[in-house]
Amino acid sequence: MKDDEEYLEQESSEDLEEYELDDDIVEEPAEAIFENGKGYVGSEDADRISQQGFYGNRIDGNRLELDSVELLHLLERKRLIVRRPNGETIGPDSIVNELLDEDPDLWTRYLVFRDLRSRGYAVRQGFGGGIGFRIYARGEKPGVASASQLVYVLKEGVPISLSDLDMVTKTAAGSRKKLVFALVDQNGEVNFYRVAQATLRNRGSDDSEEQ
């Protein structure tokens, strides 16, 4: 008798292949308005910000809506100047501090998002069920192709329960995507682990056969 069991193994640099997006383009920063936890880029700048790395979602008036981690990343890359609706310029510290109460894991998620972007991945937010991000295969564009991998974000010292592990692995299997765990340690370093499947022999049956 054989049983299937899932286990984690650390990703190598080959497993998370690095490739280039256009994150290193240098140009004048666009402006974004920070409101209700998101950033909004006007229609005049929406095309170039979106095309530079598949950021954001289009909304009314051809504006670009950016999630909090996208906003922080574009700020760090000096692609944006962020203002409040009253015109006050704000930086990443103000954004993080304002959102921490409702999103205490924002900085942890941002570290994972930034690491994935540095490897050249196009990254989108997850869709619930504990999935933090969706990442796309090389050359694939969000909105055109489906994500190839799902990323579950973990913090060092905060365990994942067996029920949550079972839930996310079933979510990945049901959507036919690879599942990757991103573990952020206390120093802010990110390590990736993928879920693999091993087939284990029932040793009790073997022993009984030998007797």
C-alpha positions in Angstrom: 0.0 0.0 0.0 1.3 3.5 -0.8 0.3 6.9 0.6 0.9 10.3 -1.0 2.4 12.9 1.3 3.2 16.6 0.6 6.4 18.1 1.8 8.4 21.3 1.4 11.7 21.7 -0.4 13.7 24.9 -0.8 13.6 26.5 -4.2 16.9 26.8 -6.1 17.7 29.8 -8.2 16.7 27.7 -11.2 13.3 27.0 -9.8 12.5 30.7 -9.5 14.0 31.7 -12.8 15.2 35.3 -13.0 14.3 37.3 -16.1 14.0 40.9 -17.0 11.1 43.3 -16.9 11.5 47.0 -17.5 11.9 48.0 -13.9 15.2 49.8 -14.6 13.8 52.4 -16.9 14.7 55.8 -15.7 12.2 58.6 -16.4 10.3 61.4 -14.7 8.1 60.1 -11.9 4.4 60.1 -12.3 2.0 61.3 -9.6 -0.4 59.2 -7.6 -3.1 60.1 -5.2 -3.2 58.0 -2.0 -6.8 57.4 -0.8 -8.6 54.5 1.0 -5.4 52.4 1.1 -4.7 52.5 -2.6 -2.9 54.7 -5.1 -4.5 56.3 -8.2 -2.6 57.4 -11.2 -4.3 59.7 -13.7 -5.0 58.7 -17.3 -2.1 60.8 -18.6 0.4 58.6 -16.8 -1.5 55.3 -16.5 -0.2 53.8 -19.7 3.5 54.2 -19.0 3.2 53.1 -15.3 1.2 50.0 -16.2 3.3 49.0 -19.2 6.6 49.3 -17.3 5.9 46.2 -15.3 2.3 45.2 -15.4 1.3 47.3 -12.4 -2.3 48.1 -11.3 -5.8 47.7 -12.6 -7.6 50.1 -14.9 -10.7 51.8 -13.5 -13.0 54.6 -14.5 -11.6 57.4 -16.7 -8.7 55.2 -17.7 -7.0 55.7 -14.3 -4.7 53.1 -12.8 -5.5 51.7 -9.4 -2.4 50.4 -7.5 -2.5 48.1 -4.5 -0.5 49.1 -1.4 2.5 46.9 -2.2 2.6 48.1 -5.8 2.5 51.7 -4.5 5.4 51.1 -2.1 7.5 49.4 -4.8 7.0 52.2 -7.3 7.9 54.7 -4.6 11.1 52.8 -3.8 11.9 52.7 -7.5 11.3 56.5 -7.7 8.6 56.0 -10.3 6.0 57.8 -8.3 5.4 60.9 -6.2 2.5 60.1 -3.9 0.2 62.8 -2.5 -2.9 62.9 -0.4 -6.1 64.4 -2.0 -5.2 67.7 -0.3 -1.8 67.8 -2.1 0.4 66.8 0.8 3.4 64.7 -0.4 3.8 61.5 1.6 6.5 58.7 1.7 6.4 55.0 2.3 6.6 55.3 6.1 3.4 57.3 6.2 1.6 54.7 4.0 2.8 51.7 6.0 1.9 53.3 9.3 -1.5 54.3 8.1 -2.4 50.8 6.9 -0.8 48.7 9.6 -3.9 48.5 11.8 -6.0 46.9 9.0 -3.1 45.1 7.3 -0.5 44.2 10.0 1.4 41.9 7.5 1.8 44.7 4.9 5.5 45.1 5.3 6.1 41.3 5.2 4.0 41.0 2.0 5.9 43.9 0.5 9.3 42.2 1.1 8.0 39.2 -0.8 6.5 41.3 -3.6 9.8 43.2 -3.9 11.9 40.0 -4.0 9.7 38.5 -6.7 9.8 41.7 -8.8 13.6 41.8 -8.4 13.6 38.3 -10.0 11.7 39.7 -13.0 8.3 38.2 -12.2 5.0 39.9 -13.1 3.1 39.7 -9.8 -0.5 40.2 -8.9 -2.4 40.0 -5.6 -3.7 36.7 -4.6 -7.4 35.8 -4.5 -8.0 34.8 -0.9 -7.7 31.5 0.8 -4.3 32.5 2.2 -2.8 33.0 -1.3 -0.8 36.2 -1.1 0.3 36.6 -4.7 0.0 35.1 -8.2 3.1 35.1 -10.4 3.3 34.6 -14.1 5.6 32.6 -16.4 8.3 34.4 -18.4 6.8 36.5 -21.2 3.2 36.0 -19.9 1.0 39.1 -19.2 -1.6 39.4 -16.4 -5.0 39.7 -18.0 -3.9 37.7 -21.1 -2.5 34.6 -19.6 -3.2 32.8 -16.3 -0.7 32.8 -13.4 1.7 29.8 -13.3 2.4 29.9 -9.6 0.7 30.8 -6.3 2.6 32.3 -3.4 1.7 31.8 0.3 3.5 34.3 2.6 4.8 33.1 6.0 6.7 34.9 8.8 9.4 33.2 10.7 8.2 31.9 14.0 4.5 31.9 12.9 3.6 28.4 12.0 1.0 27.4 9.4 -1.6 24.9 10.6 -2.1 21.6 8.9 -5.6 22.6 8.0 -4.3 25.8 6.3 -1.6 23.8 4.5 -4.2 21.4 3.3 -6.5 24.2 2.1 -3.8 26.1 0.1 -2.4 22.9 -1.5 -5.9 21.9 -2.6 -6.4 25.4 -3.9 -3.3 25.2 -6.0 -4.0 21.7 -7.2 -7.6 22.6 -8.1 -6.3 25.6 -10.2 -3.5 23.5 -11.6 -0.8 25.9 -10.4 2.5 25.4 -8.6 2.4 26.4 -4.9 5.4 28.3 -3.4 5.8 29.3 0.2 7.7 32.6 0.8 9.2 32.6 4.3 10.3 36.0 5.6 12.8 35.7 8.5 13.4 38.2 11.3 16.1 40.0 9.2 13.7 40.6 6.3 15.3 37.9 4.1 13.0 36.0 1.9 13.4 32.3 1.1 11.1 30.3 -1.2 9.9 26.7 -0.7 7.8 24.8 -3.1 5.3 22.0 -2.2 6.2 18.7 -3.8 4.6 15.3 -3.5 6.3 12.2 -2.4 5.0 8.7 -2.4 5.8 6.8 0.8 5.5 3.1 1.3 3.4 1.8 4.2 6.1 0.2 6.3 3.6 -1.6 8.5 2.4 -3.6 5.5 5.9 -4.5 4.5 6.7 -5.8 8.0 3.7 -7.9 8.1 4.5 -9.4 4.7 8.0 -10.4 5.9 6.7 -12.2 9.0 
